[in-house]
Each structure stands twice: as structure tokens, then as C-alpha cells.
Amino acid sequence: MTTRRHGTNPGRKLIMGFLGIIILGGFLLSLPISQTTQGVIPPLDAYFISTSAVCVTGLSTVNISQTLSFFGRIVLALLMQIGGIGYATFSLFLHVLLRQRISLAQRILAREALNQETGMDIIGLVKLVTFFSLGLEGVGTLLLFIAFQGKMDSLSALGMGLFHSISAYNNAGFDLFGNSFCDYSGNVLVNLTVIVLIVLGGIGFFVISDVLSKKKWKHFTFHTKIVISTTLVLIVAGMVLLHLTSGISWLESLFLSVSTRTAGFNSVDTGALAPAALTIAIILMWIGASSGSTGGGIKTTTFFTIITAMRAVVTRREASAFHRKIALDSILKAFCVAFLSLTAIMIAVLGLCQIEGNRFSFMSLLFEAVSAISTTGLSCGITGDLQAGSKWILMFLMFIGRLGPLTIVGSLSMQKPSNGIHCVEEHIIIG
């Protein structure tokens, strides 16, 4: 009989690894060397920013463009990079660079983090993913450097380009302008560069690799077809609906449609959007990016699976797409992820309403909660004014969103393996 010891659960190791990075990041950001003379970051806010960076969210209780020094910005960029690539992947990559021995436990942990099956070269995969990510960020840095040169000196433009390229590809949403990309809402080069980085980071390395290697739609994997088709539909639908409900330009609508799906940048004042536009943004945030990417949310694959399963129930056909049947296990997991996410949001909003009272509208608090658990980082401008208890709630939501509700719940489960005894199947009256 096989048993799983407490210390060998990969989910628990991932949780402890991310917690360790968050604590270290919070400590570094709370140091005087990380802060400017314009403002001191309280310890809770330092750990809030660290959590937001490692969980690639982008929510901040302070204006980091004014409060973080050059050293603090480097720390923040590193936290975003580690959070985007993943603690286990980053740790294994460092061991490879330092030519250190890599244990079986580290390989298993990296495989778990990348959602890969056994039997593949996990070390080669980690190196490929890391170098590919750094390469895309390098291209993004160059393009943003060209765009920023007109408004600042070359050295500043290079630094700003690098920081925002890292933030965009990792879907983190932190900016050093103080108002995100509102000053560049009409700049096509900045908008398109950031949009492409967000989308590429949001669909994930494995989809990009599949497209580059196979080139033709009919040869793509089932996962790639789902991710690409769902992503395109959400981007276009979101752009059209946001344009119709808010009156912003098509470029601004496109930018916001892409950014709401876990990136967190904005080129318009989010707090000034109409309730209908905020509702659309909430839905897009909740769906999020794709599995195996740097983004959060319940994921496009989860959303696609739920919609396909619902259609199958209504039409009394099997749940299938692209001439492939979706496994029952995948359907159950998809509904479980959605249910856990919605449950966490409802509990969090209840807590936020209780703590904040009548200080903020229900829509603003709901927007904040969904933004946190989807690791988006967009806000109606209330994050910095929240009470301490509300900040803790958002930190917890960001942590759940980055690791995934199934990973969190699974790490807490003490359920023993099945003994092979099966119960008699019964039907339940539904609806």
C-alpha cells in the first residue's frame, strides 16, 4: 500500500515556497534602502506589495512610482519575474545555472508547477521556458525603449522599458508612471507592444511552442485550439462590449479587454467606467488567462469546458469540441474550480463589506475582490484606503488566485487513497 507523507506533497511545497518568497520580498521592501524620501512604506503595505508582485497581481496600497527607490524597483521586478515563471521553475533554473545537483523532489515539484506528465526532460523544459520568457521580455524592452525615448532620457527609457516589459509579460500590472498607461492611451507602439506581451504571457509557453512547431491549425493540440479560440473570442467580445458600454476609443477598448484578463494595466480611468463596463470587466477578470501561463483567473480552458458541458446537457449530446470528447474528470475539475473561486469571492466580499461598512460601494468591493483572486490588479481606486483587515483578505485572495483553488484545497486534504470499493450509482433530481 502506498502512502503520501506530509512533507512530500508537491502542493504544500509550492505553497511554502511562494510564502517564503513573499516574506523575503516584504522584508526587503520594508527596508529604508527600498524606499524614497517621499514616503515610508508601512510593514503591512510592504508585504501586501510583495504578495501582489509574487502573485503577479498588480494591486498596490501605495504609489510605487513615488515610494520605491531604485533598489526597491529592482526587488519588485525580481518578485514579478519569480512569480510569473513560478517559484519551482525559477529555483530549478538557478540550480542549473550554478551547476548544482538537482534532486528527484525538485524535479517532481517543477513538473507539478508546470502541469507536465512524468517521463519528459523537465530540466530541458525549464531552461527552454525561462530563456524563452527572458527573450520575449528583451524584445518588449527594446520596443518600449523606442517608444519612451521621446519623453525621457535614454537610460530612463531603458529602465522603464525593462520594468514594464517584465510586468506585462508576467501579467503583473505594476507600473512606474503612477497612472498606468493613461498618458500613452493613444500611442500605438506602446499599446500594441504591451498587448502582445500580455497575450503571449497569458496563453503560455506550451501554446506558443505548439504554434511555432506545427504551424497549421489541424496539427495543433486540443489544448492549443481551446486556448487560441477562447482567447480570441474573449478579446474581441470584450473590446466590442467595453466600447459600447463606456464610449472609450477602439484602441482603449482593445487594451482594456486584453488587460482585464489578469494583466492589470489601464489606459483609461477604471473607476470612472459605467457600471455595465465594470460588470463586463469583472466577468473577463474572473475568466482570466490560460492554464500553464503567467496569468490567473479560472482560466480559459476551464471556462470553455464549463460552456461545452452545459451545451452538452441542454442538447443531450456528449461534451466535445474540435472532434475530441472532453473527459469527465476534466469537466468535474472545471466546475470545481469555478465553484471554489466563486465561493472564495462571496466570502471575501462579505468580509470586505463588514469591515469597510458604507465607505465604498458594493460594486467597488466586488471589483477589488475579483481583481485580487484573478491576479488582475485593476482597481476602482480604493486599494490604498482599505482597512488593514481588508488588505489581509485581498492578500489571501491573491495567494489563492496564483496557486489555484484546487492546489490550495488539495494541499489541505488528508483524504486517504481509494481502497478500491465503489458505491452504487444513483441519479439525483436536478433543476
Protein Blocks (a to p, Z undefined) as FASTA:
>chain_A
ZZddfklmmklmmmmmmmmmmmmmmmmmmpmklpcfkbccdfklmmmmmmmmmnonopaf
bdfklmpcfklmmmmmmmmmmmmnopklmmmmmmmmnopacdfklmmmmmmmnopaehia
fklmmmmmmmmmmmmmmmmmmmmmmmmmmmmcfklmmmmmmmmmmmmmnonopafeonaj
mlmmmmmklmmmmmmmmmmmmnojklmmmmmmnopaklpcfklmmmmmmmmmmmmmmmmm
mmmmnopafklmmmmmmmmnonopafbdfklpcfklmmmmmmmmmnopaehiabecjbjk
lmmmmmmmmmmmmnopacdeehiacdfklmmmmmmmmmmmmmmmmmmmmmmmmmnommbc
fklmmmmmmmmmnonopaehlmmmpcfklmmmmmmmmmmmmnopklmmmmmpccdcdehi
acddddddeZZ
